[in-house]
Amino acid sequence: MKSTIQENIDYLCKTVQESLKINDDCLKGVDEMLSAILEADKIFLYGVGRSGLMAKAFAIRLVQLGLDVFFVGESNTPMVESNAVAIIISNTGQTMSVVQTANIVRRIGAKAIAITSDPHSKLAHAASTNIIIADRIPQNEQMTHCAPLGTVFEQATAMLLDGLVPILMTRLGESNDSMRKRHAIWV
């Protein structure tokens, strides 16, 4: 059993790393997202299912960086305004609520940034900026066994977003200590 677990972890690590080979288009999208985050009055994140969990994890880090952040659909989320950015995460880019959110954000005049694996998806067409990851990973028996459904996309999204945190820390003049002061302590 130990060897099987290790083989699965090794496969996931290798496949996620391959899915995050940053090309020029992806780098352009990431740079636009970083600028939008730093310029926005409010930052909104959205995703459904496990993609939503990746969005929530990034939202927590952005709050710890001192930014004004909301997750779409929560009861305390204000209306998106034109000086905001919405980062919308969906593996397929076809989930109806995700596409609708991007369309509303764009109609209001705010920036809609999509993180997806499908550059031809409805979400990619609705967004003003796209970050395409995990789009070149072959679907084979090992993939469907070791990393079912959207596992590679979800893990790649988490790693990509966590990889942006040190850049944001530098640009915002934040440190581990300053972020710790904003870390939730419930005890």
C-alpha positions, -999 to +999 in steps of 0.1 A: +000+000+000+028+024+009+044+020-026+010+025-043+004+058-024+039+070-032+035+061-069+002+081-070+018+111-053+048+109-076+025+107-106+005+137-094+036+158-087+050+150-121+018+156-140+009+189-121+045+202-128+041+194-165+007+211-166+023+243-152+049+248-180+043+286-184+042+297-220+040+334-232+002+335-233-001+321-198+026+346-185+007+375-201-025+364-184-007+360-150+009+395-154-025+410-162-040+393-132-013+405-108-018+441-121-056+438-118-053+425-082-030+454-073-051+481-090-086+469-079-106+483-051-122+449-045-113+414-055-139+387-061-132+350-065-155+323-078-156+287-087-178+257-081-169+225-064-132+218-060-123+247-083-143+269-058-121+255-029-090+266-048-105+300-052-114+302-015-078+292-006-064+320-027-090+344-013-077+337+022-041+345+012-053+377-004-070+387+028-038+379+047-021+403+023-044+430+034-066+432+003-104+436+002-116+402-010-149+384-014-161+350-026-191+353-050-222+338-035-214+344+002-240+364+021-216+393+028-205+397-008-212+432-022-221+440-058-192+440-082-184+475-094-163+486-124-131+492-104-131+455-093-116+423-106-132+388-105-110+358-107-131+329-119-118+293-118-133+264-138-115+233-153-140+229-182-150+266-184-185+254-192-202+255-157-233+277-162-229+298-130-192+304-138-200+317-173-229+338-161-206+354-134-180+363-160-207+378-183-222+399-154-187+411-143-178+422-179-212+439-184-206+459-153-172+470-166-150+451-142-122+428-152-131+391-154-100+368-153-105+331-161-084+303-150-094+273-170-080+243-190-100+250-221-091+281-242-122+276-263-147+274-234-176+297-228-157+311-198-126+318-218-147+337-243-166+357-216-134+367-197-113+397-204-081+378-195-074+341-196-049+319-178-049+285-195-033+257-175-034+218-175-046+219-212-019+197-227-022+167-203-031+135-221-061+117-208-050+081-204-057+051-181-030+062-155-045+097-155-081+086-149-069+062-122-043+084-103-059+118-110-096+114-117-118+142-130-102+176-125-076+167-100-046+178-121-062+211-129-072+218-093-038+210-079-021+230-107-044+260-099-035+258-062+002+257-070-001+286-096-020+308-072+003+300-043+033+308-066+019+343-071+017+351-034+055+358-029+053+382-059+023+400-044+040+401-010+070+419-026+048+443-045+027+451-015+056+453+009+042+425+030+061+398+050+053+365+066+051+384+099+027+411+086+005+384+070+005+364+102-012+394+120-041+389+096-042+352+100-075+339+114-072+327+150-104+312+163-091+299+197 
